[in-house]
Amino acid sequence: MATMLKYEDKDLKVVGTRPIRPDGVDKVTGRARYGADINLPGQLYGRVVRSPHAHARVLAIRTDKAEALKGVKAVVTRDDFPEMPIEYAAAGELIVNFRDVTRNMMAREKVLYDGHPVAAVAATSDAVARQAVKLIEVDYEVLPHVIDPVDALAEDAPLLHEEQITEGVDPAPEKPSNLAKVFRFAKGDVEKGFAEADLVIEREFNTKPVHQGYIEPQASLASYTEDGQVEVYTATQGHFVIRAQCAKLLQMDISKIRVIPTELGGGFGGKNNVYLEPLAIVLSKKSNRPVKMTMSREDVFRATGPTSGAHTRIKIGCRKDGRIVAAEAELDFQAGAFAGSSVPMASMCTFTRYDLENVKVTGNDITVNRPKVAAYRAPGAPISIFGVESILDEMAIELDIDPIQLRLRNAAKEGTQTYYGPTFGPIGYEDTLKRAVEHPHLKEPLGPDQGRGIATGFWFNIGKETTTTLNVNEDGTVTVILGTIDVAGGSRAAMAMMVAEELGIDVDKVRPQIGDTQALGFNFVTAGSRGTFASGMAVTVAARKAIDVMRERAARTWDVPVDGVVWEDGHARPASSNVGEFEPLSIADIARKSGMTGGAIAGHAEITAEGAGPGFGTHIVDVEVDRKTGLVKILRYTVIQDTGKAIHPAYVEGQFQGGAVQGIGWALNEEYIYDENGTLQNPGFLDYRVPVASDVPFIGTEIVEVPNPNHPYGVRGIGEVPIIPPIAAISNAIHDAIGIRLREQPMSPPKVLKAIREAGNGAAG
């Protein structure tokens, strides 16, 4: 059922405190079992043969030498997987087409990127499997390739898909192209708005694909039994969606596939998709043995989804007083080898922090010879907002208006009608800006070649299908079985805290755990900052149902009507003296007698959570630019964000800090680098440089709480927003430091140094 519980303003005893996380000890002692830690008796080891070409026809695959190698028990190629029709489904925030998923999982007619799988083997040891993949011979007809989204739109660009006709344009084109789909969002009259503007600024920006950078590579273990049942252990953000996709791709009954999620060593949107799971299942079926497959770090970079790179054109017009009268954006996003980039979400987020009458956004989804993109924390939003927040900074300077005040003059608020549809209820965007004005960070003095930047972010957040079961144990403790993966760490603690608050017991009496796909009904993936919001709503429903059962059991014990029993502070109590004089019954008291009063006590929730509250944040950053080397050093960083309600403030602060650090890496160093042949040159953390501790200062945090009216504890999702502002904030800070505005990411030392030298020659601006 669709569920939306209203916010309840009440005194809280557990929610808002900082208890120790329930999974912490296992993780710091090494007991926690991640995907690659799972083993089964008699298991084989799987490896994948990957294309060395960015674009080529697959003419023939010869596996006979590999199959003859001692220890090889199974080999699979495109012929082992059924052809899929065009059919769309949600996999996290991004939509997938099963025809494309099966081709990304294992190349069919063509390979479309460096690293595209063409075959897989299972052998008695990893060493034999590595040897076997070298014996598989593939004949290719190498084709021209295209890497950049703008180049891919050229008339003479190499065509990835001969059957791809652009959707979203009228009339439909007659010829195929690399433009898969066009998305349009509009409100008001943009041309009229620009005509009324006193100042119009139009700029172009470029960003490169970046990877989520999770520590744990993808790992899966599949066991296909003689009666057609499958168990899959896998590191994923959504085991129910993985089960559904495997069933579809392999044409199996969903009930025959059981997916057991392992602990997750990071995901950030990158573990919503199937990669190894179907391969391991079919290899297990052919070999009649369990098959374990683990990606190398090189495999992760070459063949799993980074986020999109993009070319964007942003145009904003305002009056002299800073009021924005028109805003327009065209976003060219690369989807990778198959359609389905994050451009729809980017389009919806581009200008949504502002209360605007005239808006036009066009998003283009473009296929190129790169790995199919995956979601990455607020998919697309950091890219499009980079341009908008940079132009607003430029406008503030031109109009001599404080950059925060300029944003306050245009800030979205309760009642603002978004250009993509919804009207905002209570939101905290203005509150984050006002908190920034008062923050001591703004009073910190700056030295030579040091600068300060401001930028803001927005994410809409989601709810979706969520189920949970709460079991009251015989001793009065409680077990909560969750169907949402604990991606970032901390959501299990948050669920336990809300259950403890509802039941009126200590949080250490609640044990949360993640159930497999046979333990609960369907749960959507942990994505879109939905975990604490949706599961929090579900556990609240389940706890209240369990309380109703316990009130009914107390009523039986006392032989009174159910409405004569109330639940207070973890006890069933008589509703009034008229009911009778009875000693309050604790959960343990009721549970001990459950066998005599009706059996086990549980509460269930099967809901579609609705009413996710949008999130807003404001970031302040100080940088120092070394004019001799181009190195940008982060001196101080502050994140101010509306959380609705911080269930566990320490984990909220950790989310703020983690998102900011990822955004700093995105801004300053991270990018995929390809050579002239379309081969990835930096598939590892030595050459693909993510921030380390010495690269960043301690990230300061400020929690703003404007409760979401559609959640019993006021929760808003918080995980996406922190990664959105950093690119723009750092670019603005660099301009403040040295007077040079960078419109291309990453702002790495060579690029900054080049801009400084060009500025010295009068060429930069």
Secondary structure by P-SEA (a helix, b strand, c coil): ccccccccccccccccccccccaaaaaaaccccccccccccbbbbbbbbbbccccccccccccccccccccccccccccccccccbbbbbcccbbbbaaaaaaaaccccccccccccccccccccaaaaaaaaaabbbbbbbbbbbccccccccccccccccccccccccccccccccccbbbbbbcccaaaaaaaccbbbbbbbbbccccccccccbbbbbbbcccbbbbbbcccccaaaaaaaaaaaaccccccbbbbbcccccccccccccccaaaaaaaaaaacbbbbbbbcaaaaaacccccccbbbbbbbbbcccccccbbbbbbbcccccccccaaaaaaaaccccccccbbbbbbbbbbcccccccccccccccccaaaaaaaaaaaaaaacccaaaaaaacccccccccccbbbbccccaaaaaaaaaaccccccccccccbbbbbbbccccccccccbbbbbccccbbbbbbccccccccaaaaaaaaaaaaaccccccbbbbbbcccccccccccccccaaaaaaaaaaaaaaaaaaaaaaaaaaaaccccccccccccccccccccccccccccaaaaaaaccccccccbbbbbccccbbbbbbbbbbbbbccccccccccccbbbbbbbccccccaaaaaaaaaaaaaaaaaaacbbbbbbccccccccccccccccccccccccbbbbbbbccccccccccccccccccccaaaaaaaaaaaacccccccccccaaaaaaaaaaaaacccc
